[in-house]
Amino acid sequence: MTTLKARVVDVVHETADAHSLVLEPAEGDRDRFSYRPGQFLTVRVPAEDGWAARCYSLCSSPLTDDRLKVTVKRVDGGLGSNWICDNVTAGDVLEVLRPAGTFTPSSLDDDLLLVAGGSGITPVMSILKSCLAGGTGKVALLYANRDERSVIFAGELRSLTEAHPDRLTVVHLLESVQGLPTPATLRSLARPYTGRQAFVCGPEIFMDLVTGTFTDLGMRVHVERFFSLENDPFEEPEAPDEPDADGEAGEIEVEMDGETRTVPWPKSERLLDALLRAGVDAPFSCREGNCSACACVALEGEVTLDANAVLDEQDLAEGLILACQARPVTDRLKITYDG
């Protein structure tokens, strides 16, 4: 069973239009809620014709917080954000998928440049707290908002800056004071940190501006993009219509959570469906190739991807693939979710 349940133990009103949900995993599901800094949860929400799903980043840190926490900012016309902000209260139980995503640093000891716009601070906050608690590197945060009242986690950021004055630098960009960010402003602010990897999350137009500016400076930029999911990923996939033409199946050797299993892979199935059908608790969200929830690393073998809207050329060169879109080229594939 891929669906998990989490009880809402508290609702925190961060700003006038941003709520944080503090979550407690259902009994027996706690181990399946392990996560890395910067990952997200996929939450099932009601829709007019049944159910839909929306992705919300975890702002909690696996190193400092006993409970998981996601922050949801109300969006005009937003199906999930308005339902959550208007209806979800302490005691409610949500259906979710296991935490997933690749917007996470490979090492907490690296020096990082974090950039957030508005509610894009959510996964960035998870990374920031984790680096300070479990790493040795320095962290710089550029945080853009409309005005001072829009700054989510303002008090927590002040406390962290006071506790780590030699390791954490926070620069606020307020439209009400400095105007909208420009390439010149971003170049000036980023120049002291051009040797660092950058992690960027926020409105798409903001991320495009930051990514273009930082790429021109020669920086490696990681971005977190969410799309409205067209289908309900909580629905179990249908079995393949036709068996393999040659009557044979390949195999997958999969490393996950420190364990290794080998399972069959019918050539007519996508990788994720084959894993789930074999009982492997593989992470996923959109099933459409539009997020990185199902990403894993191919150590041996070769696949083709039906769709890919998130992995760049360097990701692909490093062996990252999307399990929800992968079809076999070779008879055997070895993958890992642990790397």
N, C-alpha and C positions, 0 to 999 in steps of 0.2 A: 504494500500500500504506500503510495507516494505522498498522500496528503497528511499533514500534521495539524495539530490543534494547539493553540496558545491562548491562555486566559489573560485578559487585560487587567492588571492589578492597579494601574494608576493612569490617569490622563493629565499630562502637564501642559498648561497653556503657556507656551514659550513667548509668543507675541499674539497680537490680535487675530492673526490668520494662520498661525502655525501651532499644531498640537503634537505632543510626543506621547506615544503609547508605550507604557512599560509592560513587558510581556513575560509571562511565566509559562514554560512548556508544560504540556499535559503530562501526567504521570506516565513514565515509560518511554517518552519521546525525547527526554533531555539530551541524550547522546547524539541525536540526529540534528540538534540545534547548534552544534559546534560551528564556529565561523572564524573567518580571518578579517582583519581590519579592512574596512571599505566595502564589504559585501552587502547584499540586500536580501530582503524577503519579498516573495510574491504572495499577495493577499487576495483571497477570493472576496468579491464584492457583488451585491445584487445589481441586476440590470433589468431593463424593461421586459426583455424576452428570456429571462433566466438568470444566468450568472456571467460575470466577467472577472478579469484578474488585473491587478495593478502592482507595480514594483515600487517598494519603498526602501531606501537605504537605512542601514543600521547606524545610528550615531553613537551607540554604546561601544565600549572596547572589551574584547574578550580577556584583556589583562587586568582591567580595573573595575569592571561592572559585574555584579552578581546576576543581574537580569538583562535581557535584551531590551533595546529601546529603538523604535523607529520614529522619525519625525515627519509629519505630513503637513504640507502647506496648502491652504485652500487655493484652488485655481478656478477662474471663471468658467463655468460649464463643465468642470472636471467631475466625471462620474464617481471615481473612487474618493478623491480628496473631500468633496462636499459631503458624501455619505459618511465618511469617517468623522469629519469635524462636527457634523450635525447629530450623529446618532450613536457613536461608539462611546460607551462609558465603562467604568470599572466594573468588573464581573462578567463582561461579555466574553465570548469565546470566538476566536477567529480561525478560519481554515487558512493554512499557509503551506507553501512548499519550503523545503530545507534551504538554509542560506546558501547563496551562490554569487558568482561574479568574479571577474579578474582585475577589478580596480583596487589592487592591493599591492604594496611594495614587496619586492622579493626579499628585502632585508630591512629590519627595523633599525639597523645600525647606520644606514646610509643617511647622508645629508639630503634633505628634500625641500622642494619649493611646492607648497600647496596653494591652490587658487580656487576660490569659491565665489559664486554669485548667488545671492538670496538663499533659498533652501538647498542649494548645492553644497552648503556647509556640512550637510548631514554625514555623508561618507568620509569627507575630509576630516571631520571631528573625530571619527573613529580612528583614522590613521594617525592623526596628531597625538591623541591621548596614548595610543599604543606605542608609538615611537618614544614618547617621553617616559613611559613607564617601563618598557622592556627593551629599549635600544640605547645607543650611545651617541647617535648623530644629532645634528642641529636641524631645526625645522623653522622655515619662514612661511608665514601665511599672509596672502593678499586676499582680502575679503571685501567684495563689492555689494552695496545695498542702496536702496532709495534714500533712506535717512536713518538716523540713529535709532528710531523706534522699530525699524525693520530688522535690526541685528539679532539674529537668533543666537542663543548661547553667549550673550554679551558678558554676563557675570562670570560664567565658567571660563571664558577666554581670559578675562582679567585675572582670575585666580591662578590659572595655569601660567600666565606670563610672570606673575609675581613669584610663583614657586620655582620657575625655571628661567631666570633672567638671562643666563648665559647660553641657553639652548633654544629658546623660543622667541621669535620676533613676529609680531602681529601688526599688519598695516591695514587700516580700514580705508576703503574708497567709498565715499558717500556722494551720491548724485546731487543731493541737496547742498553739498559744500564744494566739491571739486568738479561737478558735472559728470557726464558719462565718461567711462574709461576710453582712452584713445591709444592707438599704437605707440605714440611717443611716450605717453605716461607709463604704459606697460613695459616698454623697452628700458626706460630709466629705472623702474623698480626692479626689473629682473636682472639687470646687468651684474649685480654683486653675486648672483646665484646661478650663472650660466653653466657652471660645471655640475649642477644637480639635475636629477630627473624631476619633472613637474607632473603633478596630478591635478586635473582640472575638472570641476563639476559646476554646472549652473545652467541658465537658459542657453539655448542652442546658439543664438547670435553672439552671446558673450563668449561661449567656448570656442566658436569659430575665430573670433577676434584674437583671443589669447593664444590659441593653437598656431594660427598663422604668424603672429608676432614672435612667439618663442621658437618656432621652427626656423624662422629666419635668423635667429640668434644661435642656431646649431644645437638646440636643446631637444632631448627626447621627451615627448609629451604623451601622457596617458589621460584619456578622457572617459567619462562615464555618461553614456547616453541612454535614455529610456524612451521606448516607443509605446503607444497605446496598443495593447495586444488585440489582434483581430479575433482570435479564437479563445476558447476556454482551456488552458493547459491542464486544468484539474481533471478533465475528462480523460478516461483511459483510451489509449490509441487503439484503433481497429486493427485486427489481424490482417496480414497481407492477403490480397485477393487471390494471388496465384503463387504456387510454390516455385522454387528456383527451377529454371528450365533444365539444368543438368542434374537436378535431384540432390545436389550436394550443398553443403554450407561450409563457410570458412569458420574461423574461430578468433576470439578476442581474448587476450590475456590482459586483465585490468587490475591495476594497483589502486586501492582506495582505503583510506583510514588505516594504513599499515598492513593491510591484508592483500593477498593476490589470489585471483580466481581466473579460470579459463572457461568461457562460455561459447556456445555456437553462435554464428552470425549468418543467417540466411541472406543470400546476396540480394534478395528483393526488399530487405528491410534497411532502414536507416539505423545507424549505430545506437542512438539513444533508445529506440524502441526495442532493439535486440537486448540491450542491457536491462531495461526495466522488465521485459518479459521473462528474463532469466533470474529475476529477483535481486539484481544489483541496485542499490539505493543511489543511483546516479543523480546528481543535481541537474535541474533544468528550470526554465521559466517560460519563454515565449514559444518555443518549438518552431519559430519562424526564421531563425538566423539573424534576428535583429538585436539580440542581447548576448552577453558573454556568459550567461549562467551555466551553460552546459560545456564550456570550454575545457579541454583536457589536452595533454601533450602526447603526441604519437612518438613513441620511442623506436618502434620497428614497424615496417609495412607502409602502405600508401592508401590514401582515400581521395575521393573527389567530394566537393561540397556543392550541394544543390543551390545554396544561397549563402551569402556572407556579407553582412552590412557592418561588421564591427572589427574584424581582425585586419590589421594592416600588413604590409609586406614583411616587416620585421617580425611580427607575431608569427606569420606563416613560416618564415625562415627558421624560427626557433621551435617549430614543430607543433604549435597550437592549432587545434582543429575544433570545429563545432560539432558535438556529437549528434545534435538534432538534425543536422544537414549532411552528415557523412555517409557515403556509400563506398563499399570496398572496391579497391583495385587489385590488391593482393589477397591471397587466401588467408593470410594470418596478419593480425595487427596486435601490437603491444602498446597499451596506453597507460598513463598514470594521471590520477587526480591529486596526487600528493606532492608533486614537484612545484 
